[in-house]
Amino acid sequence: MKFICGIGVVICMLVSHGTADWRFDREYHISPQLSPPREVEFRNVGWTEISRDKFSEVTGVVDSLLITGSSIQVIRANAFSDMKNLSRLFLRSNGISTLESGCFNGLDHLTLLDLENNNVTLRPGIFNGLTHLRSLNLMRGVRPGGFHASAFRDLPELVDLTISHVGPVVLEPDMFDGNPNLTRIHFGYDEIEHIPKNVFNNLKSLRSLAFYGNKIKSIESGAFSGLNMDDIWFSHGYAGKIIATGSFSGLTIGTLGLGWNEIEGIAPRAFEGCKAREVSLRGNRITTISNEAFLRAEFGELDLVSNQIRAFEPNTFKYCKIDKIHFRDNPVYNQRKDRTKLGIPESTKIIEYNY
């Protein structure tokens, strides 16, 4: 059942598949003869705050609540405490600036929280009580300077975290120690400049990281050591000129995407012991790959297309295992027939292109 109401007048009612879905525009009133809804939407209702009394008629079995398009400034303490069965809460595009302490009290079954397009300040304890939350979306939801690394420690079952367009974000060691189940973290356009060690190392469930559009200038040696992941993406997000020693040492991964940045060189042992199905360095400005940059690394494919490499150092590929290498659109590509000069072993397939 879906209601679309305006100023207390029922405009239409639809019955679909026996599921009750209610939508309200502006003020609302619910007839006591109607069955309790499972999904409720409030759009453009004109509220300036969310408090407990707003939902006196829509508690009960509601498991999904969406409030959007309003000019809400504050979420009061205990605002949702009567919604014991709520599992999904969407609060996007309301302009929310203040989350009072205890505003999420009583949401013991909440698994998804969406705060996209708001203006909140994160602080320690703000998510206290959300012990079963699995997905948190903060895209464009945090005011500039309102990010605090310790805000996530009360979310032990968190799996999926989106923190994008909320910069500047400063990553701190151990900031995710309270989130052992994190599988995916998306940092997009967060003005991140440095990745220290011990931010991610203990996240044994972590499979995917994205750093698109950041300003990363340095990665501490061993920052990804010990992780076994599906992918990490740095496209247009790595501002450093050199991939430093140890940046990706000890990492096991499917795809490591470092393409389309302004990288000029790779330091010795930058990828020491790294195991990857694919490493992409396509579309950078690389001129130099140091000896032993890939020491004891194992790559299925290494993509160096569209760089400025004129020659490989004698031991660039001596102490690693690379199944396939792509390096067209580099000056060195003209020497691809001379493996001895390039130092590329016979076991590595050079991918050639027909122009």
C-alpha positions, 0 to 999 in steps of 0.5 A, spaced: 500 500 500 502 506 498 500 513 500 501 520 497 498 525 501 498 532 501 496 537 507 492 531 510 488 529 504 489 523 501 491 523 494 491 516 492 492 509 494 495 503 491 495 496 493 501 492 490 503 485 492 501 486 499 506 490 501 505 497 505 509 503 502 507 510 504 509 516 502 508 523 505 509 530 502 508 536 507 504 535 513 501 528 514 495 524 517 494 516 518 487 513 518 487 508 524 484 503 519 490 502 515 495 496 516 502 498 519 507 500 513 513 496 512 516 502 508 515 509 509 517 516 505 517 523 507 519 528 501 519 535 502 515 535 508 518 542 511 521 540 517 527 543 521 528 538 525 527 530 526 524 528 533 521 522 536 514 525 536 514 526 528 513 518 528 508 517 533 503 514 527 508 510 523 512 506 528 510 498 529 513 494 524 516 499 519 523 497 517 525 502 512 524 510 513 526 515 507 526 522 509 529 527 503 528 534 500 527 538 507 531 543 510 532 539 517 538 542 521 538 537 527 536 530 529 534 530 536 536 525 541 532 518 541 529 521 534 528 514 532 527 510 539 520 507 537 522 504 531 525 498 534 524 494 527 528 499 523 533 496 518 534 501 513 534 509 514 535 514 508 536 521 510 540 524 504 539 531 501 536 534 507 542 539 509 542 536 516 548 539 520 547 537 527 547 530 530 545 530 537 548 525 542 544 519 542 540 521 536 540 513 533 538 510 540 534 504 540 536 502 532 538 495 534 537 492 528 539 498 523 543 495 518 544 501 513 545 508 514 545 513 508 547 521 510 549 523 503 548 530 501 548 533 508 553 537 513 554 533 519 560 533 524 563 526 525 565 525 532 567 520 537 561 516 539 556 519 534 554 512 532 554 509 538 549 503 539 549 501 531 552 495 533 549 491 527 550 497 522 553 494 515 553 499 510 554 507 512 554 512 506 557 519 508 558 521 500 558 529 501 555 528 508 560 531 512 562 539 513 569 541 511 573 540 517 568 535 520 571 529 519 574 525 525 577 518 524 575 515 531 568 516 529 567 509 526 569 505 532 562 503 535 561 500 528 563 492 529 559 489 524 560 495 518 562 492 512 561 497 506 563 504 508 563 510 503 567 517 505 567 521 499 567 528 497 568 530 505 575 532 505 580 534 508 580 527 510 586 525 515 588 517 515 590 515 522 593 508 524 588 504 528 582 508 526 578 502 523 580 497 529 573 497 531 571 495 524 574 488 523 569 486 518 570 492 513 570 489 506 570 495 502 572 503 503 571 508 498 575 514 499 573 519 493 575 526 492 577 527 500 584 531 499 587 525 502 595 526 502 598 521 506 597 513 507 600 511 514 602 504 516 597 500 520 590 504 517 588 498 514 593 492 515 589 489 521 583 489 516 583 481 514 576 482 511 578 488 506 577 486 499 576 493 495 579 500 496 578 506 492 582 513 492 580 516 486 581 524 485 585 524 492 592 528 492 596 522 495 603 524 495 606 519 500 605 512 502 608 509 508 612 503 507 608 497 509 602 500 509 598 495 505 603 489 507 599 482 509 593 484 506 589 479 501 585 484 496 581 484 490 582 491 488 585 498 490 584 504 485 588 510 485 586 513 478 587 521 478 588 520 486 596 519 486 599 526 486 606 523 488 612 523 483 615 517 486 612 510 488 617 510 494 620 504 497 615 499 500 609 502 498 606 496 496 610 491 499 607 484 501 600 486 498 597 480 495 591 483 490 587 482 484 588 489 480 592 494 483 590 501 479 595 506 479 594 509 472 592 516 470 596 520 475 603 524 474 608 518 477 615 519 474 619 514 477 619 507 481 623 507 487 627 500 489 623 495 492 617 499 491 613 493 490 617 488 494 614 481 495 607 484 491 603 479 488 598 481 483 593 479 477 594 485 474 598 492 476 596 498 471 601 504 471 598 506 464 598 513 462 603 516 467 609 520 466 614 514 468 621 515 465 625 511 471 624 504 474 629 503 479 633 496 479 629 491 484 623 496 484 619 489 483 624 485 487 620 478 489 614 480 486 609 476 482 605 479 477 600 476 472 600 483 467 604 489 468 601 495 464 606 500 463 603 503 456 603 511 455 609 513 459 616 516 457 620 510 459 627 510 454 630 504 457 629 499 463 635 498 468 639 492 468 636 488 474 629 491 473 626 484 471 631 480 474 628 478 481 621 478 479 616 473 475 611 477 470 607 473 465 605 479 461 608 486 460 605 491 456 609 498 454 607 500 447 607 508 447 614 509 450 620 510 447 623 503 449 618 500 445 622 500 439 627 496 442 622 490 444 625 485 439 632 485 444 630 482 450 637 481 452 638 489 452 631 490 455 633 485 461 626 482 460 626 474 461 624 469 456 618 467 460 615 474 460 610 475 454 611 482 451 604 484 448 605 487 441 600 491 438 598 492 430 598 499 429 
